[in-house]
Amino acid sequence: MNPQSLKWPESRILKLFEIENPIVQAGMVWVSGGKLAAAAANSGCLGLLGAGSMYPEILKEQIKKAKNLTQKSIGVNIPLLYEKTEEQIHVALNEGIRIFFTSAGSPKKWTPLLKKEGCIVVHVVSTPEFALKCQDAGVDAVVVEGFEAGGHNGRDEITTLVLLQQMQNLLSIPVIAAGGIGSGQAILAALALGAEGVQIGTAFASTIESSAHINFKHAMCQARFNSTFLRMKKLVPVRLLENEFAKTVALAEERCANKEELEELLGKGRAKEGMLHGNLQEGELEVGQIVSEIKDILTCAKLVEKFKIEFLEAKKRLH
Ligand SMILES: Cc1cc2nc3c(=O)[nH]c(=O)nc-3n(C[C@H](O)[C@H](O)[C@H](O)COP(=O)(O)O)c2cc1C
C-alpha cells in the first residue's frame, strides 16, 4: 500500500488546523516538548506541547525550539488546574500560539479570553454531558477521551468506543476521539463512529522524538496486554504502567487509603522521575492500554506512515 495514495475523508478538523492528516499528537507532561510537536507537525499532523509539566520560562523555550524545527503551526495543551495556568496562557499567546487544547478544568474560564485573542480552543472531556458544556462555553471542538487512555482519566470510566456512540448527533462542533488509538484500523473505526479526527498519546510518547526517557520507551515496547491499571481514583484517576510504585498504590488502595495518604504516597516529582529520568520502579509511568501494541521505537514520520498504510489496508478489507 502506498501511503501517498491515501485521501482522508472530508473533515472539519483538517480545515480547522490546516493539517494533512486528521491526527493530533497529544499534549503530554514530560513527553511532548518542542522536538516531538515539530516532528508531528512536519509529518502532517497537529503537534501539541504538553505545557502541564513546564514552568512558564521552559514553555517559552520549547515553543521557540518547535518553531525553529517547523514552519507549521503547533499548539499547546494546558491542564487548567495549576497555579501557573494563567502565566502559561500568556506566555503561549505572547509567543504567537493560536491553538489551545485545555483539559482538567472548566472550559468557561479561559475560552472567552482565548477566543477574543483569535485562538482555536479545544477542550478534553470524558462524558457527553461535559462535552455539551464545552460547546456552550464556545470551544471549537472537543476531544472525547475514553478511560483506556494514558494519563489522567475521567471518573466515570467510559470507554472510547461507547463514548463515541454516546456522542453521535449530540454536538454541532467536531469531535476528536482519544484513548486506545494506536493503529490506522483504530483511526478508521473512530472516523466511522463520527469522530472527525483522533488524538493519540501513548503511541507518540514511544517515538524517537518524544522526550520520554529511553528506559521508559523500552518499557513501553515490552508491555503486555494487561500491563496498565487505573490508579489513584480517590485523587485524580490516572492510568499507569505496572511497576513497584503502581503496586504500592494498589496495596494502599486495597486497604482503603484516604486521599491524604495517596497524596503523600505520590509525593512530588514522581512523574518526572519516571517518565523523564527513567526510574522504572519508583517513578510514575503514564501510559494507555494500547501500550501493549507498541513493538518498536519509530520516528514520528514512520509512525504516521504506518497509520496511513494500516488505514488503507483496513478500508480495502471492508470493501
Ligand atoms: C505520558 C502521558 C502524559 C499525558 N499528559 C497529559 C496532559 O498533560 N494533559 C492532557 O490533557 N492529557 C494528557 N495525557 C492524555 C493525552 O493527551 C491523550 O488524550 C491520551 O494519551 C490518549 O490516549 P492514548 O494514550 O490511548 O493514545 C497524557 C497521556 C500520556 C500517555
The ligand as a Tripos MOL2 file, in Angstrom:
@<TRIPOS>MOLECULE
LIG
   31    33     1     0     0
SMALL
NO_CHARGES

@<TRIPOS>ATOM
      1 C1          2.6000   10.3150   29.2810 C.3       1 LIG1
      2 C2          1.2590   10.9690   29.1110 C.ar      1 LIG1
      3 C3          1.0540   12.2530   29.5990 C.ar      1 LIG1
      4 C4         -0.1760   12.9050   29.3960 C.ar      1 LIG1
      5 N1         -0.3150   14.2020   29.8230 N.ar      1 LIG1
      6 C5         -1.4530   14.8740   29.5220 C.ar      1 LIG1
      7 C6         -1.5800   16.2680   29.8240 C.ar      1 LIG1
      8 O1         -0.6640   16.9060   30.3370 O.2       1 LIG1
      9 N2         -2.7420   16.8830   29.5090 N.ar      1 LIG1
     10 C7         -3.7870   16.2110   28.8990 C.ar      1 LIG1
     11 O2         -4.8270   16.8140   28.6130 O.2       1 LIG1
     12 N3         -3.6880   14.8940   28.6140 N.ar      1 LIG1
     13 C8         -2.5490   14.2300   28.8870 C.ar      1 LIG1
     14 N4         -2.4330   12.9120   28.5270 N.ar      1 LIG1
     15 C9         -3.5210   12.2800   27.7410 C.3       1 LIG1
     16 C10        -3.2540   12.5120   26.2510 C.3       1 LIG1
     17 O3         -3.3550   13.8750   25.9600 O.3       1 LIG1
     18 C11        -4.2060   11.7270   25.3300 C.3       1 LIG1
     19 O4         -5.5030   12.2290   25.3450 O.3       1 LIG1
     20 C12        -4.2070   10.2510   25.6300 C.3       1 LIG1
     21 O5         -2.8870    9.7890   25.8050 O.3       1 LIG1
     22 C13        -4.8940    9.4880   24.5080 C.3       1 LIG1
     23 O6         -4.9510    8.1200   24.7730 O.3       1 LIG1
     24 P1         -3.8190    7.0610   24.3340 P.3       1 LIG1
     25 O7         -2.7240    7.2220   25.3420 O.co2     1 LIG1
     26 O8         -4.5070    5.7580   24.4570 O.co2     1 LIG1
     27 O9         -3.3930    7.3950   22.9490 O.co2     1 LIG1
     28 C14        -1.2300   12.2370   28.7320 C.ar      1 LIG1
     29 C15        -1.0090   10.9330   28.2510 C.ar      1 LIG1
     30 C16         0.2090   10.3100   28.4210 C.ar      1 LIG1
     31 C17         0.4200    8.9300   27.8550 C.3       1 LIG1
@<TRIPOS>BOND
     1     1     2 1
     2     2     3 ar
     3     2    30 ar
     4     3     4 ar
     5     4     5 ar
     6     4    28 ar
     7     5     6 ar
     8     6     7 ar
     9     6    13 1
    10     7     8 2
    11     7     9 ar
    12     9    10 ar
    13    10    11 2
    14    10    12 ar
    15    12    13 ar
    16    13    14 ar
    17    14    15 1
    18    14    28 ar
    19    15    16 1
    20    16    17 1
    21    16    18 1
    22    18    19 1
    23    18    20 1
    24    20    21 1
    25    20    22 1
    26    22    23 1
    27    23    24 1
    28    24    25 2
    29    24    26 1
    30    24    27 1
    31    28    29 ar
    32    29    30 ar
    33    30    31 1
@<TRIPOS>SUBSTRUCTURE
     1 LIG1         1 GROUP 0 **** ****
